Amino acid sequence: MSEAGNIQEISLETVMGDRFGRYSKSIIQERALPDIRDGLKPVQRRILFAMFKDGNTYDKAFRKSAKSVGNVMGNFHPHGDSSIYEALVRMSQDWKLRAPLIEMHGNNGSIDNDPPAAMRYTEARLSKLAGEMLRDLDKDTVEMVLNFDDTEYEPTVLPAHFPNLLVNGSTGISAGYATEIPPHNLGEVIDALVYLLAHPKATLDELMDFVKGPDFPTGGIVQGIDGIRSAYEDGRGRIVVRAKTEIKPLKAGKSQIEISEIPYEVNKAALVKKIDEIRLNKDVAGIAEVRDESDHDGLSIVIELGKDANAQGILAYLFKKTDLQITYNFNMVAIHNQRPERIGLKTALSAFLEHQIEIITKRTEFDLAKAQDRQHIVAGLIKAMSILDQVIATIRASEDRKSAKQNLMDQYDFSEAQAEAIVTMQLYRLTNTDVTQLQKEFDDLNQKIAQYNLILSDPKELRKVLRNELKAIRKEYATDRMTDIEDEVQELKIDQTVTVVDEDVMLLVSKSGYVKRSSIRSYTASGDENGLREDDEIVFVDRVNTLQHVFMFTDRGNVVYRPVHEIAEVRWKEAGEHLSQTITGLNPDELIIAVKVVQDVDQLDGEWVVATSDGLIKRTKFNDLAPKSTYRKKPTPFIKLKSDSAYVVDTMWFDETKVAQYEVVLTSYQANGLRYALDEVPVSGARTAGVKAMALSSEEDMITGLALNDTQQPIAIALMTNRGAFKWMSIDELPTTSRARKGVAVMRELKRDSHRVVAMLGLDAKQPSPVTVLTSSDKVFDINPLDHPKSQRYSNGSFVIDTQKDGVPVAMHKYQVQVVTS
C-alpha cells in the first residue's frame, strides 16, 4: 500500500479525546493514586523494591540517597530524579507519615517546609517496618512484570503485610480524581482487621469501636465524629483538626498560650509568622510576643500575652484566623480492581485481608512445592544410603557423570533429581550421623508438608495464620495514639471585643468613592453638612456597628470590602478617605453604585444580580465575593466587562431561596422594557461576563435600568428621559416574557426627538419614595412620584426639568432621607 493510503482524516475532537483518555488512564493508574492493597503509588513501590533488591535494608549500613535514586530511575522509573527523591524523602518524614518506610541520615526537610539536602549529601535505607512490606516477595506471591525497557522484572504490588494505605494515608491529584487519605494508628487498624477476619459481616459501627479516627503524626485534636463516620462510610467526610494548646498564668497578671502540637501538614514557620503578623498589625489587642521554642525535645510555640489580656478570646481568634485550626476533607480514593474507586473503611480493610489471603496462599503453595521437592531429594538420599555399596559400584563402573546418573535411574529407579543429588553428594556425608540427620529432615518436611496442605485446604487454618501474623506485627510496631478525638466540632465565636471596640457609628459612602465613619455625636452636630463636593452624591448613609462589614460595588465591575472598624474615622463635615488612597487598580472615573452592610463576613448569604450597559446579565453568589487576604490593596472583580465602554448599570442583592418569586425588569436607552423570571438568569462565577440580558435595538442602544420585582409584592417603575420627562407606572404595564428579547416600548415613539430613557428605578407601588435626579450641569432635583399620576406604557410622562437651562438628566436614585440616631 502506498504511503498516501495510510493517511487518515480524523477530527481534532476525536484525536484529543483519545490521547487525553490514554494520558488520564496512565496518570490515574501509574502515578497519582495508591493501590488499595499496599497503599503505595508506583514511584513509592519502585523505590522500596529497588532498595530491597539492592540489599539496602534496615540491618545494613546507610547508603547515599543518590545511589538509590539512580537505581530507581535507571531500572524502573524513567522520570526526573527530583520527583523520585521527593517521594523517597517524604517516606522518611515522621511528621508526614505515621510509620515511616525509609530511614535517613542527614537533612530530610522539616515541619517548617525547609527543603531536604541534595541527594548527594543524604543517606537512606529501608526501615524495619518497610521490610514487612517486602517480606515474601521472593516466593512468587505477587505478579511480576517487565520494566520499561524489558530488562528486569518489577512487582505490580507488594506483599504488604501491614495495612499501609490506612496507617500512612496518601495524598495525590490526577486527571479527574484526587485522593486525601489521612494516617491512622497501626494498632487500631490491625485490631479492626482481626475483628473483621472473625466477623466478615461486621458493621461500620463495630469497626469504628477499633478505628476511632485518623491518628496524625503531628498529634493535635480532631473534632467531628459525624465527619469521621461519613468518611468511613463512603470515603467523603469533613473534620476539624486543631492544635493542642494550654493557657498558663505568669506573674503580674500576665499569661501565655503554649502550643505543643499543630494540625497535620501545617507549615510551622508560616504559622508562627502569621501569628506574629497579627501581633504587628494589632488585629488583636494583648499579644506581646510570639516565640518558636521548638527543639530536639519537641514542638513548642509560645504566645506571650499582655497584662489582663483576654487569653480565651485571643485563642479563639487565632483558631479562626490562622492554621492553628484547619478543616481536613477526606477523599478516600484508591485503585481497586484496576480502577479508581472511592472507598470506605470496611472496603479498605476487606481489600487488605483479601490481598493477604492471596499472599499467604501463594506463599504456602511456593513453600509446599519447595518442601516436596526437598523431601523427594531426601528420600532419594536415604534410599541411596541403604544400598550404598551398590550405588558406589554403579557410579565407579560408569564412564562419566551423565552415564552415572542414567545408570542410577535405570538400575535403582531414582528420579533424575535424586540421581543428580546422589552424584553431587560429598564423601563426608557417607556417615551414620548423616543418615540420622537425613531421616530427621525427612520427618520435619513431612510435618511442614502436612501443615501447608492443611492451610491450603482449610480456610480457617489460613485465617489463623493471617491473624497470628497481624498480631505479631501489632506487638512489634504498634505505638500509642497521638491524636485526640472529640465528638463535636466546637463552634468558634470570636469575641470581637478583643479586636474591635463595639460601638455604633455613622457610615457614608459617596458615588465618587469617598468613604468615612463618624461618631453619632459628630453626625448629629453637623446638621445638613456632609463634607461632599457639590458634584458628588450619597450612595449609602446609615447607622452601623464597628463589628459589621461593608461591600462597595463599582460601575467597572469591582467590589471593595472593608470592615467598618477599618474605615477612617473623621468628623462628619470632612470628606473622608477616597478609596483610591488604598486600593490600586481603580479607574479615576470609577463610581460606587451599590453598598451592602453585613453582620458576618464568613456567612455571606444570598446572591447578586448584575446587569451591564452592553446587554449582559448574570447572578453571582455573595459567598464568591468573600474578601481575600489582599482586600486592603486590591478590589475583587464581580463581573468581567467585555469592552472599555461598557459599565455596570446596577447590581442588586436578593435571597436565593426566594429566587422563584423574583422577576428581572430592564429598560434600554431607546425606550424598551423587558420583564422575565429571575431564575432564567444562570449563576456564574465572579470573573465571568454573564449571558444576554436583552436584545438591544442598535449599536447606540444600551441598558439603562435594572430592577427586581417581587411577584408577591409587585413594584412600580419610575422612568427619567433625556428630555427631562418623568413618569411612573405599574409593573403590570410590562408583559412577562423571557430573557434576551427586545421587550416592549415604555415611551411613545415620536416622529422627531423621541424620548430616551436615561434611568429607571423600582419603587414601592403603594408608597413610592421620592427620587433624586442629577443633571449634566450637576444640578439636583427631588421628585415625589405621588405628585404625578400613574402613567400607561405609551405615555411620555410629565416634563419636570428644563434641559436647556438645567442640563440633561444623567442619573436617578432614591432620595436619601436624614437618618434619625436617637
N, C-alpha and C positions, 0 to 999 in steps of 0.2 A: 504494500500500500504506500502511496506517495505521502510525503510529509504533509501536504495540504489536506489529505484525507484524515489526518489526526486532529485537525483543528476543530474545536467545539465552541459553539456560541452559547454561553451560559450567562444568565443575568447576574448583575453585581450582588443583588439581594441573596441569590442562591449561594454564590461563592462565599460571601461574607458570613451567612448563616452557617454554612457547612464548616468553614475554617474556625469560626468562633466557637461553634459547638465542640469541635475537637479540642481546641485550646482549653475551653472550660472543663471538659471531662478530664483533661490532663492535670490541670491545677487543682481540681477538686479531689481527684483520687491520688495524685502523685506529689502533692506539695503542701497544701494548707490545712487539711483536715486529718485528725488522728484516726487510726484504726480502733474499732471498739474493743478488739481483743487484747492488744498490747498497749494501747493508749499512745502510740508513737506515730509521728509523721515520718515519711520516708527518709528525710535527711537525718533525723534522730536515730532511726533504726540503723541506717548505714554507718553512722558514727560509732554506735555501740558494737556493731558487728565487726567493723574494721579494726577497732581497738582490741576486741576479743580475739580475732583471728591473728592479730599481731602479738598476742600474749601480754597486752598492756592492762593487766588485771590488778586488783587491789592488793594482792600479796606480792607484787613485783615492784621494782623501783619506778618512780615517775619518769615520763619521757616528754620531750619537747612537744608542745601542742602543734607546732608547725609540721612535725612528722606525721602526727595523726591526721591532721587536715589534708596533708598531701596524699596520704594513703586513700582517704575517703574520696578526694577529688579525682585522683588518677585511676582508681579501680571501680568506684561505684556511683559517684555523684558528680557528673561533669558540669558543675556550676561554679560560681565565683567562690574563691576561698574565704571572702569576708562573711558570706552568708553561712557557710559551714562552720566557721569559727564562732560566729554569733550563736548558732544553735548549740555548739559544744559548750560555750561559756554559760549559756542560760541553764543548761542541765547541771551546772555546778553551783548555781547561786541559791543559797539556802534561804534567801528572802523571796525567791520566786517559786521554788519547788519545796513541797513538804518533805520529800525524801529524795535528795539529790542523787543522780545516777553517775555523776562524774566528780572525782576529787581533783582539785587543782592546787598547785603551788604557784604563788605569785599573785599579782593583782588581777582579780576576775570581776572588776567593777564594784559598784557599791549601791546601797539603797538611795544614795544621793544622785543616782544616774550618772556617776562617773564612768567613763569608758574603761574597759579592761586594757591591760597592757597588750602590746602586739604579741602575736602568737610565737614569735621567735624568743620571747622572754619568759613565757609561762610554761609550766609543765602540767601534764594531766595523766590520769589513769582512771579505770573504771572503779566505781565504788563497790563495796561488798554486796550491796543490795542489787546493783546492776548485774552482778553475777547470777542472781536469781532469775533475771530476765532472760539470760542466755543459757542457763543450765539445760542440758539435754538437747542442745542444738545439734550435736553430733550423732544423734540417734534417730535420724530420719523422721523427726517429729513435725517438721513444717515443710511446706513446699519451697524448693529452691529453684530460682530462675536465673537465666544468664544475665550478666550485667550489660551495660550499654554497648560494649564492643565484643561481646560473646567470648570473653577470655576467662571469666570466672563466674562462679555461682554466688548468688546472694539470696537471703531469705525474704519471702514476701511478708512474713510476720514472725515475731519472736515467740519462743515458748511462754515467756512472761508468767512466771509462777507467782507473781503478786499483782494485785489489781491496779496497775499503774495509771490507767485512764482516770479513775476517781481519786487516787491518792495524790497524784501530781497535777491533775487537771490539764487543761490545754486552752490555748487561745490562737485564733487564726482567721484570716479573711481570704475567701476565694471568689470566684465568679458566681454571684447569686446566693452564696452561702457564707456564713460566718459561724464561728464556734466560740463559746465562752464557758468553759467548764472549770469550776473552782476546785482547789485542792481539798482533800478530805483526810481524816485520821485513819491511818493504816489499820490500827487495831479494831476500830469501829466497823470498817468496811469488811474486814475478814470475819468478824462476828456475824455480820449480816449474811455473808456468803455461806458460812457454816449452817446458819439457821435455814437459809433458802435451800441448801442442799438437802436438808432433812424434811423441809416443808415446801415443796415446789409450788404450791398454791398459796403461798404466804401473801397477805395483803400489804399494801403500801404502808399502812399504819404500823403493822407488825415489824416491817423492815426499818421504819423510822424509830422504833424503840432502840435500835442499834446505831444507825447512822443519824445522828442528831442534826447534822447540817454541815456546812463547809468548815474546814479547820485550816485557816490561813497560816502560812509560816511566819507571818508578821504579827500573829495574835489578833488583838482587837476584840471588839464586841459586835456580834451580828444580831440585828433586830428584825423580827418579822417571820414568825413560824408559818404564816399563811403563804408567804412568798416562797419559802423553802419547800413547803408541801406542793405548791403549784409546780415548781421546777422539777421535783421528783416525780410528779405525775405525768407531765407531758414535755418536759425539757425547757419550759419557759417560766421564769419567775423573777421577782424583784425583791431584793433585800437591802437593808441599810447596814453599812459597816462603819463603825465609829471607833475612834481612838480610845485607849484606856487612859483615863485622866484622874487626877486627885488634887483637891484643893487643900493646901497646907497653910496653917496660920504662921505668921512671922511676928517679930517684935513690933511694938509701936503701932498696932492696929493694921499692919500690912499683911499680905498673904501672897501666895504664889500658886500657879497652876502647873503641876508636874505631869508631863505626858510620857508614858513608858512604852506604849505600843501604838502604832499608827495603822490605818487601813491598808489593805493589800494593794500593791503596785502604786502606792503614792510616793512621789519623789520627796524625800525628807528635806533636802536642801531648799527645794521650791516652796515647800510648806512653811518652813521657818522664814523664808524671805517674804512670803505673802503675809504672815502674821506681823512681821516687822514693818511692812508697808502700811498695814492697818494702824500700827502704833505711830508711824511717822506722819501719816495723813490725818491722824486724830479722828479716824472714823469711830473709834471707841474711846471714851474717856476712862483713864485709870490704868492703862498698860504702861509700866515704867521701863521694862527691859525684856528682851527676848533672847535666850541663850540656847545654843545647841551643845549640850554637855555629854553627848554620846561618846562612848569609848569602847574598849575591848570587853567591858562588863555588860554592855547592852545599850539600847537606845534610851536617850533622856533629853527631852526638850523642856526648858523651864521658862515660864512666862511670869515675870515678877510684876506684881500689881502695886499701885499706889495706896496711900492710906484711905481707908473707908471705901475702897472701890467695890463695886457690885460684882463679886467673883462669879456667882452663878449666872448673872446676866451677861457678863463678858464671855464666859464659856459657851453659853447658848448661842451668842452671836458668832463666835469662832466656828462652832459646829455648823452653823447655817452658811457662813460666807467663805469658809476655807475647806480644804480636803481633810480636816480632822473628822469629817463625816462625809461619806460618799454613798452613792447608790450603785449597787452591783446588780447587773442584769444577767441572769442565767440564760444561756442559749446553747443547750447541750446537743451539739450536732457532731456525729462521728460517722465514719464509713462502716456500714453494717451490711453484710452480704453484697459487697462490691458497689454499694450506692450510699450517698449521703442520707442520713436519717436523723431526725430529732428524737432523742431518746429520753426516757425517764429512768429513775433509779433501778427499778426491777429489770428493765430491759438491759441496762448496763451490767448488772450483776449476773443475770441469766446468760448473757453472751459470754462473759468471762468464764463462767462454770462450764458452758458447752465447749469453749476452747480448751479448758484444762482437761476435760474428759477426753477430748480428741487427742491432746498431747500425751496424756497418760496411756491411752490405748495404743498409740503408735510407738511410744517408748517401750511399753510392755511387749508388743509384738517384736520390736527390734531386740530386746533383751532375751526374749524367748528363742528367737531364731539363733542368736549367738550362743545361748546356753545349750541348745540342741546340737548345734554344730560342734561345740566343745565336748559335749557328752559323747557324741559319736566318735570323736578322736580318742577320748579317754578309754572308751570301751575297746577300741582297736588296740590301744597300747596295753591294756590289761590282758587282752587275748594273746597279744604277742609275747607278753611276759610268761604266760602259761605254756607256750610252746617255743620257748626262747631258742633252744638248740636247733630245732628245725628251721626257724626263721633265720638264724645266723648262717646255717648251712646253705640255705637258699640264696641268701644275699651274697655269700662268698662264691657261690657257683655261678653267679650272674656276671655278665660281661660288663655292664655299666649300670648307672643309676636308673636309667629308663627301663632296662630289662629287669632290674631287681624289683622295681615297683610292679611291673607286669606279672612277674613270677609270683610275687606275694598275693596279688589279686587272683591269679589263676588257681594257685595251689591251696590257699587258705581262706578264700572268699572274703578278703579285705576289700573295702571300697578304695577308690583312688585317693581320697583324702586321708584315710587311715594308712594306706601304704606310704604316702608322702611323709606322714608324721613318723612312721617307723624308720624309714631310711635316713631321715634327718635327725633322729634321736642320738644324743650324745652317750658315749660309753658309760659315763659315771652314773647314769640313771639305771643301769642294769643291777640294781641292788634291791634287797628285800625291803629296805626302808622306802624306796621309791614306789614299790608296788603298793605298800600300805597307803602312801600319800595319794596315789592314783585312785585307789578304792575309796578313800575318804572324799576326794574331789568328785568322784562319780556320784556318791551318795548326796553330797551337797548340791550338785547340779540337779539331781532328781528332785530334791526339795524345792529348789528355785523354779524348776520347770512346772512342778505341781502348783506352786504359788502363782506363777504367771498365767497358767491356764485357768486358775480359779478367778483371777482378776478379769481375764478376758471373757469368761463365761458367766460371771455373776456381777451384775451392775451394782449390787450392794457392796461387794468387796471393793470394786473400783472406787465408789464414793467414799468408802472408808479410807482408802489410800489418799484420796484427794483431801479429805477432812484432816487427816493427820499431817499432811504436808502444809496445809494452810495454818494449822495450829502451831507448827514448828516455826513458820515464818513470823507469825504473830509474836511468839515468845522471843524470837531473836531480834526483831526490828521494831516492834510497836513502841510508841512513845506517848506521853500524856497529851491530852487535848490542849491546844494553845489558845483557841478562840472560844470566848464565852457566847452562849446562845440565850437571847431573851425573846420571849414570845411576841411581845407587842412592840411596834415601832413607836418610839417616844416622839410625840408631836413637839416640834421646836417652836416655841413662841418667843420671839426676840423682844425683850423689854427695851423698847426703843428709848427709854429714858437714859439708857447707858450710852446712847449715841446722839440723841437729839432732845432738845428741850421741848416738851409737849406744850404747844400754845397755838391759839387761833391768830391768824394774820389776814391781811387783805392782799389778794393777788391780782395783778393786772398784766394782761398780755395784749400788745397792740399789733395792728396789721403789719406795720413796718418791721416788727421784730424786737420791740422793746419789752423787757420783762422786769418786773420788780415785785417785791413784797414789802409791806409796811405794817407797822403796828396799827391796831384798831384806833388807838388814840390819835396817831398822826393822820389817819384817813378821816376821822371824824372832824378834826380841827381844820382840814384843808378846804372844806366847802366844795365848790364846783371845780376847783383847780386840780388837774390830774397830771400836769407836767408834760403832756404830749404836745408835739408840734401840731400846727393847725391842719396840715395836710395828712395827718395820721388819724387813725380811728381805733376805738376799743374793739377787740375781738372777744375778750373774756375779762370780767371783773367779778370777784365774789370773795366771800369769807371762806378761807380754807384753814387746814391744820398743818403744822410743820411736819407731821408724820405722814402726810399724803404725798402723792406723786403726780407730776404734770407731763402730759404728752402734747406737743405742739406740732401741728401738721402744716406744711407749706404748700404753695401752689406749684412748686417744682418737684413734688413727689418725695419730699424728705420729712422725717419726723424727728423732732428734737425732744429728748427726755431730760427731765430734771426732778430730783426730789425737791419738795417745796423748801426744805431747810437749806438747800444749797443755792437757792436763788438769792441774789444780792439784796440785802435789806437796806432800803433808803427811805428818806422822807417821801410822803405821798406827792408832794409838789415837785419832786425831781423826776427826770425822765426814766431813770433806771438803767439797767445794763442792756446793751444791744447784743443779740445772740452771736453776731459776727466777732465779738471780742474774744469769745472762747471757742466757737465752732468754726472749723475750717471746711471749705467746700461749698458754702452757701453763695448763691449769686447775689450781687449787690442789690438787685431789684426783687429778690425773693420775698414773698408775702406770707404771713400766717393766715390760714383760712379756717382752722378749727382747733379747738383745745378740749382736752379731756382730762379731768382730775380723777384719780383712782385711789382707793384705800390701800391696796396691797399689790405691789408690783410683781409678786410671784403668782398671783391669780388673776391674770388678765382675761376675763371672760368676755364673750361676745365677739362680734365681727365688725369690720368696717366695709362700707360700700363706697367706691371711688369712681368718679366719672371725670373724663378728660375732655378738653375742648375739641380735640380731633375725633371724637365719636367713639371712645372706648370706655368700657366699664368693667369692674371686677369686684369680687368680695375677697377680703383677706382676714384671716383670724387675728384677733388682737394679740394673742399669745406669740404670733410670729414677729411681732414688733417689740418683744421684750428687750430691754436695754442690754447692750454688750458692755464689756469692760472699758471700751473706748468712748462711752457716751459723752464724757466731758469735752471731747475734742471733735468727734465726728457724728454727723447725723446718720440715722438709719433710713434707707430708702423704703418706701411703702408702695411705690409703683414705678415702673420704668416708662418714661416718656419717649415716644418714637421720633420726635423731632424737637428742634430747639424752639420752635414757635408754639408748640403745644404746652398746655398748662392744666393743672388740676382745677376743675370748676368748683367742686365741693367734695367733701368726704363726710360720711355720717356713720355713727356707731349704732348698732342695734343688737338686740338679744337674739342670738342664733337659734334658740329653742322656739322662737316665735316667727321664724322666717316665713312660714306658710301664710301668715296673716298680713304680710307687708307687700306693697307694690312699689315699683320704681316709677317716678314721674320725671320726665325730661322735657326741656324746651330747647329749641335751637334759635340761633340769631335770626334766621329767616322765617320766624314765627310759626314753627310747627311744634306740636306737643305729642308726646308718646307716653303711654301708660301700660305697664305689664307686670307680671308677678316677679317678685324679687328672687324666688328660687330658680328662675330661668338664668340667673347670673351664676356662673360656676365659681367655686372657691379656688384661689390660686395663691402662690407664694408671694412674698413681699417684693421680690425683684422682677416680677412678670409685668407685662403690659396690659393684660386683660383681653376681653373679647369685644366684638362690635356691639355698641350700645344702641345706636340709632343711625339710620341711613340719612346722611346729610344731603341737602338738595344740590349743593355745588361746592367748588373748592373754597369759596368765600364763606360758606356756611360753617357754623360751629355750635357746639353745645354751650348754652349759657346758664342753665339752671338744673339742679338736681334736688329732688325732694323724695321723702319716703311717706307713703300713705298707709296708715294703719286701717285696714278694712273694717275693724271693729269700732274705730273712732275716726271716720273719714275726715280728711283735711280740706281746706280751701287753698287755692294757689293765688299768689299775688304776682303780677307782671309789671315790669317797667320797660318802656320803649325808648329808643334813641331820640324820639321826637318830644319826650317829656310827658308822655301819657302814662297814667297808672290805671290798672284795673285789677279787680279780684273776682274770682268765680269759683263755683262749686267744682269739686273734683269730678263729679258726675258728668260735667261737660266734656270730659275726655273719655272716649270709649276704651275699654280694656282690650288690648290686642296682644302682640308678642314682641320679643326682643328683635332688634336690628331692622325695624321697619321705619318708614319715613314719618309716620304719625299723621295727625290731622292739623289743620290750620287753627291757631289760637287767636289770631287777629284777622280782621277783614282786609283782604288784599285790595290796595288802591291802584288806580291807573298810573299814578305818579307819586313818588316819595312815600312808599308804603312804610308802615311801622315795622321796626326791627326790635326784637326782644333782647335787651341787654342784661336783664337779671330776672330771676324767678325765685320765690320763696314759698315754702309750705307753711300755712297758718292754721291756727285753731279755727274750725269752721264756725263755732258759735261765738267765741270771744277772741277775735283775731287781735294780736298785739300790734302796736304801732310799728312802722318800719322807718328806717333812716336811709335816705338816698344821697349818694355822693356824686358830684358832677365833675367834669373835666376842669372846671375853674376852681376846684377844691371847696366848693360851696356845699353845705349840708342842709337837707330838707327833711323834716319829720312829717310823716303822713299817717293819718289814722284811717284804716280801711273802712271803719264804720261811718266815716264822713262821705263815703262814696257808695252808691248802690252796687249790689252784686250784679255782675255782667254775664252775658251769654258768650259763647265761644267766638262768635263772629263780631262781637263788639270791639271797638278800638279804645274803650275806656274814656277817662277824663284827663284833659291836659292839666297838669299840676306844676310844671316847670317851664319857664320861658327859656328855651335853649339859646336864643340869640343873646340874651342878657346874662344868663346864669351858667351857661355851659351845657354840654351834652351829658346826660346821666351815664355813669360808668359802673356803679355798684349799688347794691341794696342789701341791707341786713336788718335784723330785728333790732328795735330800739333798746339800748342799754338802760335799764331802769336803775335809779340810785339804790344802792344796797343798804338795807337797814341793818345796823350792827347791834342795836340794843337788845 
